[in-house]
Amino acid sequence: MAVRKKSSRSAQARTPRLGSIKEDLSKKGVKYCYSAYVDVHGVPKGKAVPIEHFERMMRGSELFTGAALDGLGQGPHDDELAVYPDPAAVTQLPWEPEVAWCPGNLKYHEEPWPMCSRTILQQQVERAANLGLTFNLGIECEVYIVRREGNGIVPNQDRDNLAKAAYDFAGTLLNYRFLDEIVSAMNSLGWDVHSFDHEDANGQFEFDFAYADVLTMADRFVLWRLMMKEITRRHGWEATCMPKPYSDRTGSGAHFNMSMADAKTGKNLFGDAGDARGCGLSKLAYQFLGGIRKHATAIVATTCPTVNSYKRLIKTGSMTGFTWAPVFISYGGNNRTHMLRVPKLRPHIEGSGKGHGPYLSAARVECRAVDPAMNPYLAAAMTLAAGLEGIENDLDPGDPIDENMYLLSDAQLRRKGVRLLPRTLLEATEAFAADPLGKQVMGKELFDAWVDLKTQEWWDYHNEVSQWELDQYLTKF
């Protein structure tokens, strides 16, 4: 996560008039605007509109039959939903400059549609604002670049074959032209990429860029996934956000780096140099942690939302030993064996800490139980809601644990009061259904739809006879 500066959308009062936006887009060569939203899975949907009809589109001209998609709660007999794009989020696509992406919110008869993912996140943003808070988020974006081979996949480059490929310079240079194309596109949008690297597995990479207010970051993550897929296909490969595409390699995460700022001054409120627990966190940050720990099993149903997600959330099972994935609902300092990590503050990098300088502005909490298959609006809404509950009810997360959690026995974990994250999508969905937070955040309609969709997803998977079962049992008995 970038900690050098914040990048966010302008306040609504400073949003340019629609005519000015249209004129600017036209001068830049935009021919079509994509009136966009995401379905319940976080996949972008929408309609392309010629630039000549931009202002009409922004007023909600484009209609969509909700019954055609999962999780929108409509039947074929219902009137259509309309998308109202956010003027502050209109973005010209750097890899397809004749197209502008215009994410927005779904409405029904000019009223907010309760099953719109972006609206659900905005509700929690408003809840934080009523407390005088702005929730800032950075997402560490990990992805595999693969090549199709028969019915399977292999790393995009044959020479990317080290057993321990993390941070490999040669592997990075091998993909330099491609990676530079991605990073240049991200930076052309003002995202301020501050590093990218070869991750632990072959063909796996991570991109870290500036944090932003949570709604801006959710929009950007949706666009980043689309950008990765589109640019990668031009090279004849696939970018997969599947959390665990290989059984013997580490999975991909999308860690949330989270902090709260004063809504008026922008000052980070998560830092406290005098923290007696030694993490450099404020009481507000600990309250936030307390809420996350309380609702962790429900949150993870949205931050790790697929059958495949739980093949990442295991202790061992990669070529390099530990999986680096969280299993325990615990927290500590700069310790990657926890679900919740508190990155160490580095004054020689971030500043001296005098006054309101950048030192304590780097204070944040990292949630590692997030993967790139999430719907970022719903995942962030659940996470933010849990943290706000912790703040409102003064929840305490307990003391940090400074140990390698992977090496603790079950008895030691019980003595420390450490619970485990769900082991399957079914367990996570059942935990989500049992926790009142899900219904409070999503509303009854989307809550019910989410539980039904994820339960069916699990049983569709479970009822499929796999190659592993045939290999194990076909002639065994």
C-alpha positions as a Python dict, from the first residue, in 0.01 Angstrom:
ca = {
    (1, 'M'): (0, 0, 0),
    (2, 'A'): (126, 346, -82),
    (3, 'V'): (164, 567, 222),
    (4, 'R'): (328, 870, 64),
    (5, 'K'): (12, 1049, -30),
    (6, 'K'): (-359, 1003, -67),
    (7, 'S'): (-530, 1009, -405),
    (8, 'S'): (-908, 1055, -415),
    (9, 'R'): (-1195, 1198, -608),
    (10, 'S'): (-1290, 1563, -579),
    (11, 'A'): (-1573, 1669, -356),
    (12, 'Q'): (-1911, 1673, -525),
    (13, 'A'): (-1919, 2051, -502),
    (14, 'R'): (-1607, 2067, -721),
    (15, 'T'): (-1729, 1814, -978),
    (16, 'P'): (-1720, 1970, -1328),
    (17, 'R'): (-2047, 2028, -1506),
    (18, 'L'): (-2157, 1753, -1741),
    (19, 'G'): (-2104, 1972, -2044),
    (20, 'S'): (-1745, 2039, -1942),
    (21, 'I'): (-1677, 1668, -1890),
    (22, 'K'): (-1824, 1585, -2229),
    (23, 'E'): (-1617, 1854, -2400),
    (24, 'D'): (-1299, 1732, -2232),
    (25, 'L'): (-1365, 1369, -2327),
    (26, 'S'): (-1436, 1468, -2687),
    (27, 'K'): (-1109, 1663, -2710),
    (28, 'K'): (-924, 1353, -2586),
    (29, 'G'): (-1075, 1142, -2862),
    (30, 'V'): (-1344, 954, -2667),
    (31, 'K'): (-1616, 817, -2895),
    (32, 'Y'): (-1812, 596, -2654),
    (33, 'C'): (-1895, 605, -2284),
    (34, 'Y'): (-1975, 292, -2090),
    (35, 'S'): (-2257, 343, -1842),
    (36, 'A'): (-2144, 84, -1586),
    (37, 'Y'): (-2227, -96, -1264),
    (38, 'V'): (-2125, -431, -1116),
    (39, 'D'): (-2330, -741, -1055),
    (40, 'V'): (-2331, -917, -718),
    (41, 'H'): (-2003, -1089, -808),
    (42, 'G'): (-1829, -757, -875),
    (43, 'V'): (-1817, -811, -1251),
    (44, 'P'): (-1867, -488, -1452),
    (45, 'K'): (-2178, -462, -1668),
    (46, 'G'): (-2328, -180, -1870),
    (47, 'K'): (-2405, -23, -2207),
    (48, 'A'): (-2191, 171, -2454),
    (49, 'V'): (-2326, 516, -2540),
    (50, 'P'): (-2192, 748, -2812),
    (51, 'I'): (-2028, 1060, -2668),
    (52, 'E'): (-2299, 1275, -2829),
    (53, 'H'): (-2546, 1134, -2574),
    (54, 'F'): (-2315, 1171, -2272),
    (55, 'E'): (-2529, 1416, -2073),
    (56, 'R'): (-2843, 1212, -2130),
    (57, 'M'): (-2660, 899, -2013),
    (58, 'M'): (-2541, 1074, -1698),
    (59, 'R'): (-2902, 1160, -1615),
    (60, 'G'): (-2989, 788, -1612),
    (61, 'S'): (-3104, 719, -1967),
    (62, 'E'): (-2962, 366, -1983),
    (63, 'L'): (-3198, 95, -1858),
    (64, 'F'): (-3118, -263, -1759),
    (65, 'T'): (-3330, -571, -1697),
    (66, 'G'): (-3223, -681, -1350),
    (67, 'A'): (-3366, -1029, -1397),
    (68, 'A'): (-3087, -1103, -1645),
    (69, 'L'): (-2819, -1095, -1372),
    (70, 'D'): (-2751, -1257, -1034),
    (71, 'G'): (-2836, -1078, -714),
    (72, 'L'): (-3043, -786, -841),
    (73, 'G'): (-3376, -911, -711),
    (74, 'Q'): (-3591, -862, -1021),
    (75, 'G'): (-3819, -1080, -1228),
    (76, 'P'): (-3890, -1055, -1601),
    (77, 'H'): (-4212, -867, -1522),
    (78, 'D'): (-4040, -576, -1343),
    (79, 'D'): (-3956, -233, -1481),
    (80, 'E'): (-3593, -177, -1567),
    (81, 'L'): (-3318, -43, -1344),
    (82, 'A'): (-3129, 271, -1449),
    (83, 'V'): (-2762, 353, -1396),
    (84, 'Y'): (-2669, 701, -1279),
    (85, 'P'): (-2293, 734, -1340),
    (86, 'D'): (-2080, 926, -1091),
    (87, 'P'): (-1941, 1236, -1269),
    (88, 'A'): (-1631, 1228, -1047),
    (89, 'A'): (-1549, 871, -1153),
    (90, 'V'): (-1563, 906, -1532),
    (91, 'T'): (-1237, 758, -1666),
    (92, 'Q'): (-1090, 738, -2015),
    (93, 'L'): (-945, 390, -2067),
    (94, 'P'): (-571, 422, -2130),
    (95, 'W'): (-552, 99, -2332),
    (96, 'E'): (-869, 181, -2531),
    (97, 'P'): (-872, 563, -2541),
    (98, 'E'): (-1182, 591, -2756),
    (99, 'V'): (-1382, 454, -2460),
    (100, 'A'): (-1461, 614, -2121),
    (101, 'W'): (-1573, 404, -1825),
    (102, 'C'): (-1850, 566, -1621),
    (103, 'P'): (-1929, 366, -1303),
    (104, 'G'): (-2242, 454, -1115),
    (105, 'N'): (-2535, 349, -900),
    (106, 'L'): (-2851, 161, -987),
    (107, 'K'): (-3185, 328, -931),
    (108, 'Y'): (-3545, 217, -974),
    (109, 'H'): (-3796, 487, -1063),
    (110, 'E'): (-3532, 747, -964),
    (111, 'E'): (-3489, 594, -617),
    (112, 'P'): (-3171, 411, -501),
    (113, 'W'): (-3197, 37, -566),
    (114, 'P'): (-3125, -146, -238),
    (115, 'M'): (-2939, -432, -409),
    (116, 'C'): (-2682, -207, -578),
    (117, 'S'): (-2334, -295, -446),
    (118, 'R'): (-2197, 56, -486),
    (119, 'T'): (-2492, 207, -301),
    (120, 'I'): (-2442, -38, -14),
    (121, 'L'): (-2083, 79, 26),
    (122, 'Q'): (-2190, 442, 9),
    (123, 'Q'): (-2430, 383, 297),
    (124, 'Q'): (-2140, 278, 518),
    (125, 'V'): (-1929, 570, 393),
    (126, 'E'): (-2209, 803, 504),
    (127, 'R'): (-2226, 627, 841),
    (128, 'A'): (-1855, 695, 891),
    (129, 'A'): (-1900, 1057, 779),
    (130, 'N'): (-2165, 1105, 1048),
    (131, 'L'): (-1893, 1016, 1299),
    (132, 'G'): (-1659, 1268, 1139),
    (133, 'L'): (-1452, 993, 974),
    (134, 'T'): (-1322, 909, 627),
    (135, 'F'): (-1230, 547, 560),
    (136, 'N'): (-916, 520, 347),
    (137, 'L'): (-821, 200, 170),
    (138, 'G'): (-528, 63, -24),
    (139, 'I'): (-544, -276, -199),
    (140, 'E'): (-238, -487, -273),
    (141, 'C'): (-326, -630, -613),
    (142, 'E'): (-190, -980, -681),
    (143, 'V'): (-254, -1167, -1003),
    (144, 'Y'): (-135, -1468, -1200),
    (145, 'I'): (-42, -1436, -1567),
    (146, 'V'): (-101, -1773, -1734),
    (147, 'R'): (-103, -1937, -2073),
    (148, 'R'): (-362, -2191, -2174),
    (149, 'E'): (-216, -2532, -2259),
    (150, 'G'): (-467, -2800, -2353),
    (151, 'N'): (-728, -2816, -2078),
    (152, 'G'): (-493, -2664, -1823),
    (153, 'I'): (-279, -2357, -1759),
    (154, 'V'): (93, -2291, -1720),
    (155, 'P'): (292, -1976, -1630),
    (156, 'N'): (300, -1729, -1917),
    (157, 'Q'): (678, -1759, -1958),
    (158, 'D'): (851, -2101, -1977),
    (159, 'R'): (1171, -1953, -1832),
    (160, 'D'): (985, -1834, -1521),
    (161, 'N'): (1045, -2166, -1347),
    (162, 'L'): (1232, -2104, -1020),
    (163, 'A'): (1116, -2308, -722),
    (164, 'K'): (1135, -1989, -514),
    (165, 'A'): (1046, -1708, -751),
    (166, 'A'): (960, -1432, -502),
    (167, 'Y'): (1116, -1096, -591),
    (168, 'D'): (1309, -1257, -877),
    (169, 'F'): (1470, -980, -1083),
    (170, 'A'): (1526, -1194, -1391),
    (171, 'G'): (1162, -1305, -1384),
    (172, 'T'): (1054, -944, -1361),
    (173, 'L'): (1276, -841, -1653),
    (174, 'L'): (1148, -1135, -1852),
    (175, 'N'): (802, -971, -1833),
    (176, 'Y'): (927, -611, -1839),
    (177, 'R'): (749, -487, -2154),
    (178, 'F'): (417, -628, -2037),
    (179, 'L'): (455, -502, -1680),
    (180, 'D'): (559, -157, -1800),
    (181, 'E'): (246, -141, -2015),
    (182, 'I'): (30, -217, -1710),
    (183, 'V'): (207, 26, -1477),
    (184, 'S'): (210, 303, -1738),
    (185, 'A'): (-165, 261, -1782),
    (186, 'M'): (-220, 278, -1405),
    (187, 'N'): (-3, 586, -1366),
    (188, 'S'): (-172, 760, -1659),
    (189, 'L'): (-487, 747, -1446),
    (190, 'G'): (-312, 914, -1152),
    (191, 'W'): (-301, 600, -938),
    (192, 'D'): (62, 655, -836),
    (193, 'V'): (213, 307, -854),
    (194, 'H'): (501, 296, -607),
    (195, 'S'): (619, -62, -665),
    (196, 'F'): (553, -385, -849),
    (197, 'D'): (727, -718, -814),
    (198, 'H'): (744, -1084, -900),
    (199, 'E'): (545, -1264, -632),
    (200, 'D'): (611, -1599, -465),
    (201, 'A'): (491, -1818, -753),
    (202, 'N'): (580, -1849, -1120),
    (203, 'G'): (386, -1600, -1331),
    (204, 'Q'): (252, -1421, -1023),
    (205, 'F'): (288, -1045, -977),
    (206, 'E'): (182, -773, -733),
    (207, 'F'): (106, -405, -796),
    (208, 'D'): (95, -151, -511),
    (209, 'F'): (-37, 200, -563),
    (210, 'A'): (-165, 500, -368),
    (211, 'Y'): (-448, 458, -123),
    (212, 'A'): (-770, 656, -161),
    (213, 'D'): (-1108, 698, 1),
    (214, 'V'): (-1281, 361, -1),
    (215, 'L'): (-1533, 433, -278),
    (216, 'T'): (-1260, 558, -511),
    (217, 'M'): (-1048, 253, -436),
    (218, 'A'): (-1337, 12, -497),
    (219, 'D'): (-1399, 175, -837),
    (220, 'R'): (-1030, 150, -918),
    (221, 'F'): (-1007, -216, -823),
    (222, 'V'): (-1294, -303, -1058),
    (223, 'L'): (-1117, -113, -1335),
    (224, 'W'): (-777, -267, -1249),
    (225, 'R'): (-913, -620, -1293),
    (226, 'L'): (-1064, -526, -1628),
    (227, 'M'): (-740, -355, -1733),
    (228, 'M'): (-533, -661, -1641),
    (229, 'K'): (-756, -894, -1843),
    (230, 'E'): (-771, -673, -2150),
    (231, 'I'): (-401, -586, -2173),
    (232, 'T'): (-289, -940, -2090),
    (233, 'R'): (-500, -1089, -2370),
    (234, 'R'): (-325, -864, -2619),
    (235, 'H'): (-11, -1057, -2533),
    (236, 'G'): (-183, -1392, -2585),
    (237, 'W'): (-209, -1473, -2212),
    (238, 'E'): (-476, -1462, -1941),
    (239, 'A'): (-468, -1262, -1618),
    (240, 'T'): (-652, -1462, -1355),
    (241, 'C'): (-787, -1327, -1028),
    (242, 'M'): (-878, -1681, -927),
    (243, 'P'): (-734, -1696, -574),
    (244, 'K'): (-565, -2036, -611),
    (245, 'P'): (-514, -2144, -975),
    (246, 'Y'): (-244, -2399, -883),
    (247, 'S'): (-273, -2648, -598),
    (248, 'D'): (103, -2645, -526),
    (249, 'R'): (171, -2270, -542),
    (250, 'T'): (77, -1978, -322),
    (251, 'G'): (-257, -1809, -378),
    (252, 'S'): (-325, -1449, -476),
    (253, 'G'): (-446, -1200, -219),
    (254, 'A'): (-587, -850, -234),
    (255, 'H'): (-494, -733, 114),
    (256, 'F'): (-689, -438, 253),
    (257, 'N'): (-467, -165, 406),
    (258, 'M'): (-706, 40, 615),
    (259, 'S'): (-704, 364, 811),
    (260, 'M'): (-946, 629, 934),
    (261, 'A'): (-893, 999, 879),
    (262, 'D'): (-1054, 1308, 1025),
    (263, 'A'): (-1319, 1403, 768),
    (264, 'K'): (-1238, 1774, 802),
    (265, 'T'): (-859, 1781, 825),
    (266, 'G'): (-766, 1454, 653),
    (267, 'K'): (-536, 1365, 944),
    (268, 'N'): (-482, 991, 995),
    (269, 'L'): (-645, 891, 1324),
    (270, 'F'): (-501, 539, 1349),
    (271, 'G'): (-153, 635, 1472),
    (272, 'D'): (-32, 683, 1830),
    (273, 'A'): (343, 691, 1898),
    (274, 'G'): (273, 628, 2267),
    (275, 'D'): (80, 303, 2211),
    (276, 'A'): (145, 84, 2518),
    (277, 'R'): (82, -230, 2312),
    (278, 'G'): (374, -143, 2089),
    (279, 'C'): (193, -141, 1753),
    (280, 'G'): (186, 237, 1709),
    (281, 'L'): (-194, 236, 1695),
    (282, 'S'): (-452, 468, 1852),
    (283, 'K'): (-750, 364, 2061),
    (284, 'L'): (-971, 426, 1755),
    (285, 'A'): (-765, 178, 1554),
    (286, 'Y'): (-791, -84, 1828),
    (287, 'Q'): (-1167, -35, 1843),
    (288, 'F'): (-1179, -84, 1467),
    (289, 'L'): (-974, -404, 1505),
    (290, 'G'): (-1214, -523, 1775),
    (291, 'G'): (-1507, -496, 1535),
    (292, 'I'): (-1322, -682, 1260),
    (293, 'R'): (-1226, -965, 1495),
    (294, 'K'): (-1584, -994, 1624),
    (295, 'H'): (-1733, -1034, 1276),
    (296, 'A'): (-1439, -1196, 1095),
    (297, 'T'): (-1616, -1520, 1000),
    (298, 'A'): (-1901, -1327, 837),
    (299, 'I'): (-1675, -1072, 669),
    (300, 'V'): (-1467, -1340, 502),
    (301, 'A'): (-1772, -1467, 312),
    (302, 'T'): (-1749, -1143, 111),
    (303, 'T'): (-1372, -1087, 110),
    (304, 'C'): (-1305, -1450, 8),
    (305, 'P'): (-1626, -1528, -179),
    (306, 'T'): (-1559, -1839, -389),
    (307, 'V'): (-1511, -2212, -345),
    (308, 'N'): (-1154, -2164, -463),
    (309, 'S'): (-1087, -1891, -204),
    (310, 'Y'): (-1065, -2148, 75),
    (311, 'K'): (-797, -2347, -103),
    (312, 'R'): (-582, -2039, -43),
    (313, 'L'): (-670, -2008, 326),
    (314, 'I'): (-460, -2301, 444),
    (315, 'K'): (-138, -2331, 646),
    (316, 'T'): (73, -2530, 402),
    (317, 'G'): (48, -2640, 44),
    (318, 'S'): (287, -2437, -168),
    (319, 'M'): (622, -2516, -325),
    (320, 'T'): (792, -2270, -88),
    (321, 'G'): (648, -2406, 239),
    (322, 'F'): (397, -2184, 420),
    (323, 'T'): (121, -2036, 207),
    (324, 'W'): (145, -1683, 354),
    (325, 'A'): (-235, -1691, 377),
    (326, 'P'): (-424, -1618, 700),
    (327, 'V'): (-595, -1896, 891),
    (328, 'F'): (-635, -1741, 1236),
    (329, 'I'): (-862, -1459, 1356),
    (330, 'S'): (-580, -1281, 1532),
    (331, 'Y'): (-361, -976, 1500),
    (332, 'G'): (-8, -865, 1572),
    (333, 'G'): (264, -630, 1462),
    (334, 'N'): (451, -679, 1137),
    (335, 'N'): (354, -1049, 1141),
    (336, 'R'): (214, -1214, 827),
    (337, 'T'): (78, -1521, 1006),
    (338, 'H'): (-223, -1322, 1134),
    (339, 'M'): (-546, -1230, 959),
    (340, 'L'): (-478, -873, 1073),
    (341, 'R'): (-127, -728, 1051),
    (342, 'V'): (-6, -388, 1174),
    (343, 'P'): (276, -281, 940),
    (344, 'K'): (574, -131, 1118),
    (345, 'L'): (606, 248, 1101),
    (346, 'R'): (932, 360, 944),
    (347, 'P'): (1015, 724, 1025),
    (348, 'H'): (1333, 718, 814),
    (349, 'I'): (1111, 645, 511),
    (350, 'E'): (786, 821, 592),
    (351, 'G'): (920, 1126, 777),
    (352, 'S'): (1020, 1247, 1121),
    (353, 'G'): (675, 1242, 1279),
    (354, 'K'): (699, 1605, 1386),
    (355, 'G'): (366, 1781, 1406),
    (356, 'H'): (120, 1624, 1164),
    (357, 'G'): (387, 1493, 929),
    (358, 'P'): (373, 1171, 730),
    (359, 'Y'): (510, 939, 1003),
    (360, 'L'): (185, 865, 1186),
    (361, 'S'): (-8, 919, 862),
    (362, 'A'): (134, 580, 760),
    (363, 'A'): (-39, 403, 1051),
    (364, 'R'): (-276, 140, 922),
    (365, 'V'): (-414, -210, 967),
    (366, 'E'): (-381, -475, 699),
    (367, 'C'): (-648, -741, 655),
    (368, 'R'): (-490, -1038, 477),
    (369, 'A'): (-810, -1242, 444),
    (370, 'V'): (-908, -1076, 117),
    (371, 'D'): (-862, -1212, -234),
    (372, 'P'): (-897, -1064, -583),
    (373, 'A'): (-1221, -1252, -663),
    (374, 'M'): (-1416, -1026, -426),
    (375, 'N'): (-1683, -773, -507),
    (376, 'P'): (-1486, -476, -364),
    (377, 'Y'): (-1797, -275, -279),
    (378, 'L'): (-1954, -550, -69),
    (379, 'A'): (-1625, -664, 84),
    (380, 'A'): (-1535, -309, 184),
    (381, 'A'): (-1888, -237, 311),
    (382, 'M'): (-1882, -538, 542),
    (383, 'T'): (-1532, -457, 666),
    (384, 'L'): (-1611, -91, 726),
    (385, 'A'): (-1939, -172, 900),
    (386, 'A'): (-1767, -412, 1138),
    (387, 'G'): (-1495, -157, 1215),
    (388, 'L'): (-1752, 116, 1279),
    (389, 'E'): (-1938, -113, 1518),
    (390, 'G'): (-1612, -159, 1705),
    (391, 'I'): (-1568, 218, 1727),
    (392, 'E'): (-1928, 284, 1830),
    (393, 'N'): (-1924, 11, 2099),
    (394, 'D'): (-1563, 50, 2220),
    (395, 'L'): (-1470, -309, 2134),
    (396, 'D'): (-1124, -424, 2238),
    (397, 'P'): (-934, -675, 2020),
    (398, 'G'): (-717, -805, 2305),
    (399, 'D'): (-340, -794, 2304),
    (400, 'P'): (-133, -860, 1991),
    (401, 'I'): (33, -1199, 1953),
    (402, 'D'): (399, -1191, 1854),
    (403, 'E'): (445, -1551, 1742),
    (404, 'N'): (443, -1763, 1427),
    (405, 'M'): (79, -1865, 1438),
    (406, 'Y'): (138, -2154, 1199),
    (407, 'L'): (353, -2329, 1463),
    (408, 'L'): (106, -2309, 1754),
    (409, 'S'): (-82, -2624, 1855),
    (410, 'D'): (-460, -2636, 1879),
    (411, 'A'): (-432, -2633, 2259),
    (412, 'Q'): (-212, -2321, 2249),
    (413, 'L'): (-455, -2149, 2017),
    (414, 'R'): (-746, -2228, 2250),
    (415, 'R'): (-556, -2088, 2550),
    (416, 'K'): (-496, -1767, 2359),
    (417, 'G'): (-863, -1745, 2258),
    (418, 'V'): (-782, -1758, 1887),
    (419, 'R'): (-1055, -1874, 1652),
    (420, 'L'): (-1004, -2011, 1303),
    (421, 'L'): (-1138, -1861, 983),
    (422, 'P'): (-1393, -2074, 793),
    (423, 'R'): (-1236, -2363, 604),
    (424, 'T'): (-1484, -2375, 316),
    (425, 'L'): (-1727, -2148, 133),
    (426, 'L'): (-2011, -2338, 299),
    (427, 'E'): (-1873, -2266, 648),
    (428, 'A'): (-1824, -1900, 558),
    (429, 'T'): (-2175, -1868, 414),
    (430, 'E'): (-2327, -2027, 723),
    (431, 'A'): (-2129, -1788, 944),
    (432, 'F'): (-2244, -1496, 731),
    (433, 'A'): (-2606, -1609, 757),
    (434, 'A'): (-2580, -1640, 1137),
    (435, 'D'): (-2428, -1296, 1194),
    (436, 'P'): (-2672, -999, 1205),
    (437, 'L'): (-2409, -777, 1041),
    (438, 'G'): (-2471, -916, 692),
    (439, 'K'): (-2838, -825, 690),
    (440, 'Q'): (-2767, -486, 848),
    (441, 'V'): (-2518, -400, 574),
    (442, 'M'): (-2679, -556, 267),
    (443, 'G'): (-3046, -534, 355),
    (444, 'K'): (-3277, -835, 360),
    (445, 'E'): (-3311, -875, -18),
    (446, 'L'): (-2942, -885, -105),
    (447, 'F'): (-2858, -1074, 214),
    (448, 'D'): (-3100, -1352, 119),
    (449, 'A'): (-2978, -1354, -241),
    (450, 'W'): (-2613, -1374, -131),
    (451, 'V'): (-2679, -1665, 102),
    (452, 'D'): (-2877, -1851, -167),
    (453, 'L'): (-2616, -1788, -440),
    (454, 'K'): (-2319, -1890, -227),
    (455, 'T'): (-2492, -2195, -83),
    (456, 'Q'): (-2581, -2310, -434),
    (457, 'E'): (-2225, -2239, -552),
    (458, 'W'): (-2090, -2466, -279),
    (459, 'W'): (-2327, -2753, -356),
    (460, 'D'): (-2269, -2723, -731),
    (461, 'Y'): (-1900, -2771, -658),
    (462, 'H'): (-1946, -3039, -395),
    (463, 'N'): (-2174, -3250, -615),
    (464, 'E'): (-1926, -3254, -903),
    (465, 'V'): (-1715, -3571, -921),
    (466, 'S'): (-1353, -3456, -956),
    (467, 'Q'): (-1052, -3607, -1126),
    (468, 'W'): (-894, -3649, -781),
    (469, 'E'): (-1180, -3875, -674),
    (470, 'L'): (-1151, -4086, -987),
    (471, 'D'): (-776, -4118, -939),
    (472, 'Q'): (-819, -4216, -574),
    (473, 'Y'): (-1120, -4444, -580),
    (474, 'L'): (-1195, -4579, -927),
    (475, 'T'): (-1006, -4909, -885),
    (476, 'K'): (-913, -4893, -516),
    (477, 'F'): (-1181, -5118, -367),
}
